[in-house]
Amino acid sequence: MLNDFLEAQELLKNISKEQSTYQINEALKTIKRYDENIYLQTLKSLDTFTLANVTTITPDHILEDILEHLSIIKIAKIVEELESDDATDLIKRIEELNLEKALAILNRLSSEDKEEILRLKNYDENTTGAYMQTEIFTASINESIEKAIKRYRILKHSGQVNQIFQIYITDEKGKLCNSINLSDLLLWDFKLSFADIIKNNSEKYKSYSIKDHEDIQKAIDIVEDYDLSVLAVVDDNGVLLGRITYDDIHDLIQENATEQIYNLAGVDEDAEEESALKAAKARAFWLMINLTTSLISANIISLFSGEIEKLVALAVLMPIVASMGGNTGSQALAVTVRKLSLNEIEFKDAKKVILRESGISLLNGFIFASIMSVIAFIWFKTALLGLVIALSMLINLTLAGFVGSFVPLTLKKFKIDPAVGSSVVITAITDGLGFFSFLLLAKMILL
């Protein structure tokens, strides 16, 4: 632990271009865990450029420290260092933590930056416009390559444009016509205009675009389907507004995947970045629910305590039924949640999805019911016991497939994250149903 602390201190004292934002962020978290005072001193000593990069990935508890211990003027400079999409995201996060400071920071920005951020903030959260950056390089269709490159050089040196992958070609009304990769321009005579190039190469220099009010998932699909590094964003009239770069798409995919994984497990992502105590408190909520559902299952078992005393084999075999049901339900849940998160299915597809998952579970139910019936017969020398566990597994696995697909689809219908709490609900149902069906069938057939 001490070595980690010393290494983190050394890294932050000698920040260089070779160090990634991730390394700097991790170093800050390490120092914070070890010594709060040194952490705050280090935080205050970092320059605005470094802090700007850190704020794009740092957890909320470090952002809270930045808001508390750095001046409004310095934080405003941090915001100005960022590209429009990252600056907007940062202001949104600050608003959630401290609305008063967010307003104060906005008022410290230049009128141009403030106007840009407010415009991007007006987009609905799941629309493409909410994720676009407005720093783009455009050229008029009648402009020469030479003139455009001279403009680009000036803008690049002044820091007004960054990470330019291609030049967007627009008409006199600002409508997007085509796009040309910067590397492709080297193949042409610089005296030519873009109109000269496009005239016989319009398909080669086709520009992929998406409207600003369309769902961000559609943008993700286009970037993945066509293997794009950047995607133009336009309004309903085709006027170029901004762009979405591949790193933004990658971040979105990663965020969605991380959120789904944490939600399925009943874990809070922000709490996991903080102390062990806060993480424990965040996890305790779902553990309490799980404890409650386990008590319900225990109560079901207690209803058949007499039958279990008469036939000890029931106590041996009933966890197998519940476990197989739980795993089957989790499989159906994982597949359904993934398809919902990728917009591959909607609630209108519920019947098809539920029938498919129930059918798969029924097929597996037949297979494993047959296997367990043979094992139970060989193990306990009772043919009827094999029949009981076979019927119980068939019932539980089939209903597990149904529940595993029905629960997330229903939550999605009511605009609730289908991953949140689904696993706990499904485990509770499959455990309770597994115990009840197995013990009830045993009572009816064996005893």
C-alpha positions, -999 to 999 in steps of 0.1 A, spaced: 0 0 0 28 24 9 46 17 -24 14 24 -43 11 57 -25 47 68 -31 44 58 -68 12 78 -72 29 108 -55 59 106 -79 37 103 -109 17 134 -101 48 154 -93 63 147 -127 33 146 -151 43 142 -187 27 135 -220 35 98 -217 11 95 -187 -25 88 -196 -55 104 -180 -64 70 -165 -30 68 -147 -34 103 -133 -69 96 -121 -59 63 -105 -30 81 -88 -54 107 -73 -77 79 -60 -47 61 -44 -34 93 -26 -69 101 -14 -73 67 2 -39 70 19 -37 107 30 -65 132 26 -44 163 32 -17 153 7 -44 145 -18 -60 179 -15 -26 197 -18 -19 176 -49 -54 183 -64 -49 221 -60 -14 219 -76 -26 203 -109 -28 226 -139 -62 232 -156 -53 211 -187 -46 180 -166 -76 186 -144 -98 190 -175 -88 156 -188 -93 140 -154 -128 154 -149 -139 135 -181 -134 101 -163 -131 108 -126 -159 95 -102 -183 119 -85 -166 119 -51 -134 134 -66 -154 159 -87 -171 169 -54 -136 176 -40 -127 197 -70 -159 218 -65 -153 222 -28 -116 230 -28 -109 248 -62 -120 283 -70 -149 290 -94 -125 308 -117 -102 277 -120 -131 253 -125 -144 276 -153 -110 274 -170 -111 236 -167 -145 237 -185 -131 259 -212 -102 234 -218 -127 208 -228 -144 202 -262 -181 211 -263 -195 176 -256 -172 170 -227 -178 205 -213 -215 199 -215 -213 166 -197 -191 181 -170 -216 209 -164 -245 184 -162 -226 164 -136 -218 195 -116 -255 205 -117 -264 172 -101 -239 178 -73 -242 215 -68 -266 235 -89 -255 269 -74 -219 263 -83 -228 251 -118 -246 284 -124 -216 303 -111 -192 284 -133 -215 290 -164 -215 327 -157 -176 327 -157 -174 312 -192 -172 332 -224 -205 340 -240 -197 317 -269 -188 287 -247 -218 293 -224 -242 295 -253 -228 263 -268 -231 244 -236 -267 256 -230 -276 246 -265 -263 211 -261 -279 207 -227 -313 213 -243 -311 180 -261 -329 150 -246 -305 127 -228 -308 98 -253 -306 118 -285 -276 121 -308 -274 159 -303 -267 154 -266 -234 136 -274 -221 156 -303 -192 180 -303 -194 212 -324 -157 215 -330 -156 206 -367 -137 217 -397 -158 225 -428 -149 237 -463 -172 253 -489 -177 231 -519 -163 258 -542 -132 264 -520 -98 252 -532 -79 225 -512 -50 249 -508 -71 276 -491 -88 250 -468 -55 236 -457 -42 271 -448 -73 277 -427 -70 243 -410 -33 250 -402 -43 283 -385 -71 268 -365 -50 238 -355 -22 260 -342 -46 282 -323 -62 251 -307 -97 258 -321 -99 224 -337 -85 191 -325 -85 155 -337 -98 163 -372 -103 131 -391 -119 145 -422 -130 177 -439 -168 182 -442 -179 198 -475 -209 220 -473 -229 241 -497 -236 279 -494 -265 271 -469 -243 250 -446 -259 217 -458 -236 187 -456 -226 174 -491 -196 151 -487 -166 144 -465 -130 138 -474 -103 122 -451 -73 145 -446 -50 118 -459 -69 117 -492 -63 153 -499 -26 146 -505 -37 127 -536 -51 158 -553 -37 189 -568 -41 216 -542 -52 241 -568 -84 221 -574 -117 230 -557 -137 204 -537 -163 206 -564 -138 194 -589 -129 164 -567 -165 154 -558 -178 158 -594 -166 123 -604 -161 108 -569 -193 116 -550 -199 80 -540 -163 75 -528 -165 106 -506 -200 100 -493 -207 114 -459 -225 93 -433 -248 114 -410 -275 112 -384 -301 138 -373 -296 155 -340 -329 144 -325 -325 107 -334 -317 80 -307 -280 77 -298 -283 39 -302 -288 45 -339 -256 64 -341 -238 36 -323 -252 11 -348 -241 32 -378 -206 36 -365 -203 -1 -358 -220 -12 -391 -199 9 -413 -167 9 -392 -166 47 -390 -141 69 -371 -165 98 -371 -202 104 -378 -217 138 -388 -247 152 -370 -272 173 -390 -306 190 -385 -338 181 -404 -327 203 -433 -293 186 -436 -274 215 -421 -242 203 -404 -243 208 -367 -214 187 -353 -200 152 -351 -197 122 -329 -163 105 -328 -155 68 -323 -140 74 -289 -174 88 -278 -192 58 -292 -167 35 -274 -173 53 -241 -210 49 -245 -208 12 -253 -185 7 -223 -207 28 -200 -238 9 -210 -221 -25 -205 -207 -15 -171 -240 -2 -160 -258 -33 -170 -233 -56 -152 -235 -36 -120 -273 -33 -121 -276 -71 -127 -255 -76 -96 -273 -49 -75 -241 -29 -72 -238 9 -74 -210 20 -97 -202 53 -80 -201 37 -45 -176 11 -58 -152 39 -66 -153 52 -30 -144 37 4 -152 1 14 -177 13 39 -198 32 13 -195 3 -11 -208 -20 16 -237 3 24 -247 5 -13 -246 -33 -17 -265 -39 15 -298 -27 0 -300 -56 -25 -286 -80 0 -314 -71 24 -339 -78 -4 -322 -111 -11 -323 -120 26 -360 -113 27 -367 -135 -3 -345 -162 12 -366 -161 43 -397 -167 21 -380 -197 5 -371 -210 40 -407 -206 51 -418 -226 21 -394 -254 32 -407 -252 67 -443 -260 54 -429 -294 44 -407 -301 74 -426 -332 82 -422 -347 47 -384 -339 48 -381 -357 82 -397 -388 67 -375 -388 36 -341 -373 40 -334 -376 3 -357 -346 -3 -333 -324 17 -304 -336 -4 -320 -331 -38 -342 -300 -35 -312 -275 -37 -304 -290 -71 -339 -281 -84 -336 -245 -71 -301 -240 -84 -309 -253 -119 -339 -230 -120 -319 -200 -109 -292 -205 -135 -318 -210 -163 -335 -178 -153 -302 -159 -152 -294 -171 -187 -328 -159 -201 -324 -127 -182 -289 -120 -195 -299 -126 -231 -331 -105 -228 -314 -76 -211 -286 -75 -237 -311 -74 -266 -331 -47 -248 -300 -26 -242 -290 -29 -279 -326 -20 -290 -328 -54 -308 -361 -61 -292 -390 -40 -278 -420 -48 -256 -440 -55 -288 -417 -85 -293 -425 -98 -259 -445 -128 -270 -418 -140 -294 -390 -135 -269 -409 -152 -240 -419 -182 -262 -384 -186 -274 -368 -184 -240 -395 -207 -225 -390 -232 -253 -352 -233 -248 -357 -238 -211 -383 -265 -217 -359 -283 -240 -331 -281 -214 -357 -291 -187 -364 -324 -206 -326 -331 -209 -317 -324 -173 -349 -338 -158 -340 -371 -175 -305 -370 -162 -315 -363 -127 -342 -389 -126 -317 -415 -134 -292 -402 -109 -319 -400 -81 -330 -436 -89 -294 -449 -87 -286 -429 -57 -316 -436 -35 -331 -467 -52 -365 -452 -55 -381 -449 -89 -408 -425 -78 -382 -401 -64 -367 -399 -98 -401 -391 -112 -406 -363 -86 -374 -345 -93 -378 -349 -131 -413 -333 -130 -401 -306 -106 -371 -297 -127 -392 -296 -159 -417 -272 -142 -391 -250 -126 -368 -246 -156 -396 -238 -180 -410 -212 -157 -375 -198 -151 -371 -192 -188 -405 -175 -188 -397 -153 -158 -362 -145 -169 -376 -129 -201 -409 -116 -188 -395 -96 -159 -370 -74 -179 -395 -69 -207 -421 -57 -182 -397 -34 -164 -387 -19 -198 -424 -13 -206 -427 8 -175 -395 27 -183 -375 10 -155 -339 -2 -162 -345 -39 -169 -313 -49 -152 -320 -33 -119 -331 -59 -94 -341 -84 -120 -316 -111 -109 -329 -108 -73 -365 -111 -84 -358 -141 -106 -337 -159 -80 -365 -154 -54 -391 -168 -78 -371 -198 -90 -359 -207 -55 -394 -205 -40 -410 -223 -70 -383 -249 -71 -387 -258 -34 -425 -257 -35 -429 -278 -66 -404 -304 -56 -417 -308 -20 -454 -307 -30 -449 -333 -57 -430 -355 -32 -459 -352 -7 -484 -361 -34 -465 -390 -50 -441 -404 -24 -457 -398 10 
